[in-house]
């Protein structure tokens, strides 16, 4: 496809070009203001000379539909737009919405001929429908009580309108009880291209487990067979932040911004990430997408569950209480290290959207090496599958963890004085540089077996914000078994819409 035409954009005559790969425009006589948007970053288009979203045919459709094909307008329908009727002179307008630096922008192409505008509208949607990686239909799960109880509002005001303008059909399910998200995602039918989880890490945990169980059923595999790796999920999971910390979203996108997360879904990004399967008494009990932690963080979660009426503030209050209690727990650890680790938790390079470590693991997962055993008394025992970065800890619990290297970072914080605990918590919150502390040990491992000392007090496990009360468990990393609508944490380079604009035309940029 190759279309060219002259349109008016912000009262300037511009030469506009549409090809299979990109959408470009440049003002006449101003070649330095050339702008280009890849087709893959175009959200959608609709007929309106003002760029109003209320004129978008998709925005007016019912919220929970499976309609993908945009309304096919006629030249006559162009003149029925309320902004066209109220204008002094008739000019047909085509609004194009696109992504730039994970924000949406719009331009309006005006033309005297309605037939021309309609032809361009049809051509743009023909290209968008031809993108194989873009989802057409999504199952949306919303947790109305998690986090700050804002997930329903986030979906209705920010997520649904953007999906509708992208002509993505949705089917909405509001979870009613704990485990509901797992049940629904485990029984997703055909004709769905992915699942969206609008909520916190707890809902993401439920949906991830449900999708993995669904994958096991499709290949007729027993999910409780510890000796066999879990199969990869076929459906992609989109994570829309709506919880208290949203560590899974932050760790995979590099931000907890809702619009950014939705645009990753619309553009059909795909990334396979690790999950940690948690076993208890030879049964798959749960999975972890961020971390599983015993001791301080387990006690914190258990205490905060009794103070849910305080909202997200309960985590801060519970954290102070557990710090003052200064508890530590004795136990025995048996861990499996990789034979040839692809990276270490104290390396310089971090995981990114173009991570060579994850690429190598995708081709060949690290082979198991030797078993190590530890016996001690710890304030914290954490298995970090990802960096666990969030708004409270921007660097994360393990800043150098990778999304898909087939390993987890085991962090052991020795029990002792409150000063030791304080130094660890401060570094975790502000610098992420905890490996330098003498009372902190970090190991990159593939499996973790923990057994508490029988005659000593016991803690609970914090698994992605969900409480596991049984202290003895086995954890096994499943290499890149979960598919996400994500590309990983991006660097500072410009990987979005390409723009060429000299300083002299910034004041009149389109």
N, C-alpha and C positions, 0 to 999 in steps of 0.2 A: 504494500500500500504506500502511495506517495501522493499527498494532497498539498497544494499550496494555494494561498489566497491572501488578500489584503483585508484586514479588519481594523476596526478602531478599538484601541485599548487605552482607557483613561485619557480619552480625547486626543490620542496620537494614532496616526496611521502606522500600522505595523504589518510586516510581512510574516505570516504564520505558516509553518510547515509541519505536517504530520506524516511520520513514517512508521514502519513496523517497530522501530526501536525507541523513538523519542518524539517529543512534542516541543517545538522551538518557536520563538518569536523574537523579532528585532525591529525597533522603530526605524522608519525610513530616514536615511541620512545619519543614523547613529549606530553604526556597526559595533561600536565598543560596548553597547548595552545589550548585546546578544545574550539570550537566556535559553536554557535547555532543561527539560524535565524528561527523564526516562519514562517510557510508558508504564513500566512496573511500579512507578511511584505516583501515578495518577490514581486518585481515589475514585473519581467519577465525574459526570457532567450532567447538567440539566438546563432547561430552557428558561432563562430569565435575564433581562438586561440590567438588573441591579445586583445580581449575585445573592439574592435572598434565598435562604434554605427553606423557607416556607413554600416556595414555588417548586421545590424538588419533588417530583412524583414519588420517589422512594420514601421521602420523609413523611408523606401523607398516607402511606400504606399502613395497614395494621401492624402493630409491633411484633406479633408472634406469627409470622407467615413463613412459608418456604418458597416465596417468589424470588427468583433470581433475575429473570429477563426484565430489563427496564421497559417502561411504557413506550411504545412506538408512537411518537407524535407525528402529526401531519403539519404541513405549512400553515394550515388554518389555526391549529392549536397554538401556534406561536403567538398569534395576536390575542389569544384569550388570557395570557398572563396578566395579572392585575397591574403589574408595573408597566407593561406595554400599553394597556388601556388608559392608564393615568398620565402617560407621557404626552408631551405636546406634539412631537413628531414620531411617527412609527419607525422604530429600529428594532430588529430582532436581535436578541442577545443569547449567547451561549456561555454559561458559567462552567468553568473547569476547576475542580478542586484537586490539589496535589500535595504531596508531602515534601517539606523542606526542613531539614534538621529536626525531624520528629515533631514538627508542628504542621498544621494544615494551613494552606494559603489558597486563595481563589483569584482567578482573573476572569474578566468578562470580555468576550469577543462580540462586538456589535457589527451588524451588517444590515443594509437596506433590504436585502432579499431573504425572506424567511426560508426559501428552499435551500439556500446555501447553508444556513445555520443548522437546519435539520439534517442535511447530508453529513456535516461534520460531526454532529451529535451521534448519528448512527455509526460512523466510522470509528469514533473513539470507543464506543461500547463494543463494537465488533472486535477491536484489538484487546480490550480488557477481558472479554469472555474467552479469548483464545489463550490467555495465560494459564498454563496447566497447574501451577502451584497455588493459585488463588483459591480460597475456599468459597463454595457456593451456598452451603447450608451448615449451620452450627447449632449444637445443643448448648444452651447457656444455663449454668447453675449459679444461683445467687444465694448467699448465706445472709439472712436478714438480721441475725443476732450477733455475728462475729465482730471482733474488733470494736470499732466505734459505731456500729449499727448504721453505717452510711452506705453499705453495699447496694441496697435497692435504689437509693437516690443516685449513686454513681452510675449505675446501669441506665436508668431512665434518662438522665440528663446528659451524660457524656458518651456512653458506649452505644446505646441503641440508635441515636440519631446518626452517628458516624457510620455504623454498619448499614443503616438503611440507605444513606447516600451512596454507599459502595455497592448497593443492591445485593447484600448478603442476607439470605433468609435465616431466621432464627426461631428456635423453639425454647421457651423459657420454663424453667423449673425452679421454684423457690424451695430450698431445703427446709424440712420441718423438724428434723431431729438429728442427733449425732449419728453418723453412718449413712445418712440418706444420700449424700453425694456419691458415696462408694456404690450403693445399690443401683443408682440411676446410671452412672457411668459404666458399670459392669454389664449392663443390659442395653447398651445403646444399639439401636437397630441399624439397618442399612440405609444408605442415602444421606448420611451425615459425614461431613468432611473434617470435623474436629469438635472438641469440647472446650467451652470457655468457663473458667472458674472465677467468679466475681466474689472475692472475699479474701480472707487471710490465709496464712500458711496451713492452718488446720483443714480448710476446704481443699486446698491444693493437694494435701496429703491424701485425703479421702479419694479424690478423683484419680490421682496417680495410681493408687492401689486398685481402684476399680478397673481402670484401663489395663493394668497388668494382669489382673485376674481374667478379664475378657480375652486378652491375648492368649493366656494359658488354655482357656476353654476352646478357642478357635483351632489350636494345634493339638488338642486332646492331651494336655500335659498336667500332671499333678502339681499345683503351685507349692505344696508343702514338701516336695522332694528337695531337700537341702543340697543334694549332690549335683543337681542339674541347674544350669543358669536359666533365669526367666526369659521368655521370648520377648522380643521388642514389640512395643505398642504400635499398632497400625494407624490409629487416629492421633492427630496432634493435639496437644493440650495448650490452650492459651490462658495465660495468667493475668487477670486484671486486678490490680491491687485495691483491696477494700478492707484490710485488717489493721492490726495494731503495729506490726513491724514489717510485714511483706518482704521477708528476707529472700524468699524464692524468686520473686519478681526482680528485686534489686540485684540479686546475684547473677541473674541470667540476662538482664537488660542493662544493668549499670545505673538504673534509676527506678523510682517508684511512681513515675508520672503515668497517669491513666491514658492520656492521648498517645504517648509513645507505645504503650503496651497494645493498644487497639490497632495502631498502624502496623505493628509487626504482624498482627493477625491478618489485616486486610491485604498486605503485600505478600502474604503467604510465606514468610520466612520459616526456615526449618532448621532445627539443631537437635541432635541426639545427645542426651546428658545421662550421667550416672544416677543411679538410685541405690540406696542401701536397704537390703531386705533384712528385716528383723524377725528372728525366729525364737520361739519359746516352746519347749517341750515338743520339738520336732513338728511344729506348726508355724506357718507364716502368720505372724501377728500383725505386722505393719510394714510400711516402707518409709524411708526418710529421704527427702529431697534436699534438705539443708544440713541438719545435724541431729545427733542423738547424744544427750548429755546427762551424766549421773552426778549427784552431789549437789552443789550450789544451785545450778540451773533447774535441776529436778525439784529440789525443795522450794525454790522460788515459784515454779509453776503450781505446785501442790498448794502452797499458801495462797497464791493469787486466785485460785479457783474458788476459794471461800469468800473472796471479796470482789466478786464480779460486779457488784452494784457500783463500785468505784470507777468502772470503765478502765481505759488504758492506764490510768494513774495507779491501778493496783499493782502493776509490775514494778514500778518505782518503789512503792511502799514495801512490797514483799521483798524486793532486793535489799533494802536497808535492813529489814528484820533479819534476813538470813546472814547478812554480813556481820551483824552484831552477835548472832548466835555462833558464828565461826565453827561450823561443824565440818568434820572430815570422816571418811569412811575407809575401812580396811577391806581389801579384796585381792583377788588373783586374776591376772590378765594373761591370756594366751592370744598372740597375734601372728598373722601370716604376712610376711613381707614379700614384695615382688622380687623375682630373681634378678631382673635388670630394670630397676625403676627408671621411668622416662624423665622424672623430675623429682625434686625434693622440696619439702615445705619451707626451706630457707633460701630457695633460689631467688635470683634477681628478677627474672621475667615473670609476668603475670599472665593468666589466661585471657584470651581476647577472641574476637570474632574470626581471626585468622590464626588460630593457635596450632602450631606445628605439633605440639605434644598430643593434643586431642586428635589431630589428623592421623598420627602414627598409631594411637590406640584404636582408632576406628578400623584400620587395616589389620592390626594384630594386637589383641589385648595382651597386657603384660603377663608373663608366665609366673606361676606361684614359685616362691623361693623357700626360705627356711622359716620355721616357727620360733618366735621369741616369747619368753615368759617373764612376767613382772609380778612381784608381790610387794604391796606397800600400803600406805595410808594417804589418801588423796582428798583434797577439797573438791576437785573437779576432774571428771573423766569425760572427755568430749571426743566424739567421732564426727569430724566436719567433712561432709560430702562436697560442699561448695565453700566459697569464702564466707558465707553467712553474713554478708554485708547488708546493712539496713540503715535507716535514718538515725538510729541510736548508736550504731557502730559502723561508720562509713567505710572503714578499711576492712572490717569483718573479723571474725574469730580466727580465721586462717587465710590471710590475704593472698597467699600464693597457691591456694587450692585450685584445681582445674575442674572444668565442668564434665570432662569426658576422658579422664586418664585411667579409669578403672581402679582407682584407689581412693582411700579416705585418709584424712590427717587425724591421727590419734594425738590428743593433747592431754598431758597429765600434769596437773597442778598439785604439788605436794601440800599436805596439810600442815598447819603451823600457826604462826601469828597472824593477826588481822592485817598487819603491815604487808605481809606477803600477798595476801588476797587483794588488798587495796591496790598494790602495784600492778598486779595482773589485770584487774578490772579497769584501771585507768588507762593502761596501755592498749587494752582491747578496744576501749571506747574512743580513744583519740589518735593513736599512732598505729595500732595493729602490730607493733614490734614487740611481741611477747617471747619470741624464741631466744632472745638474749638474756632473759631472766634465768638465774641459776636454779630456781625451784620449779621451772617449767621445762618439760621434755616433750618433743614432738617427733612423731614417727609416721612415715607414709606407708600404709598397710592396705591389705586387701580383705582381711577378715579380722574380727575381734570377738573373743569369747571372754565374758566377764562372769566371775563367780564371787559373791560377797562372802566375807568371813562369817561363818554361822553364828558365832557367839557375840557378834558386835552389832551395833545399830545399823539399820539399812536405810537407804534413800530410795528415790524413784527416778525413772528416766523421763526426760523431756524429749519427745520425738516430734519435731516440727510443731511444737506448741501443744501437742497432745500428750496426756499423762499415761505412762506405762508403770504400773505399780509393782510388778514383779521385778526384782533387782537382777536376777540371773538371766542372761540372754546371749544369743549368738547373732552377729551381724556380718553380712556378706555383701560386698559391693557387686552390683550388676552393671557391667560396663556398657554404657550408652544404650540402655534399654528403654528410656523414656523419650518420646519425640515431643518437642515443644515448638510453638510458634515463636521462634527466637533466632537470633544470629550470634548471640554472645555479647559480651561487653565490648563496645567499640572504642577504639583509640581516638586521639585528637584529630586524626586526618579527616578530610572531607570525603565521605563516602556516600553522600546524599545527592541531591540535585546539583548539577554542575552549573555554575553561574560565572559569566565573564562580564565584568562591569568596571569601568575605570572610575577613579575618584571624581572625575568631572561630571558624571551622570548619576551619582548616588542620590542627589537631591530630587531627581526626577525618575528614580527607578520604578519599574512597573509593578 
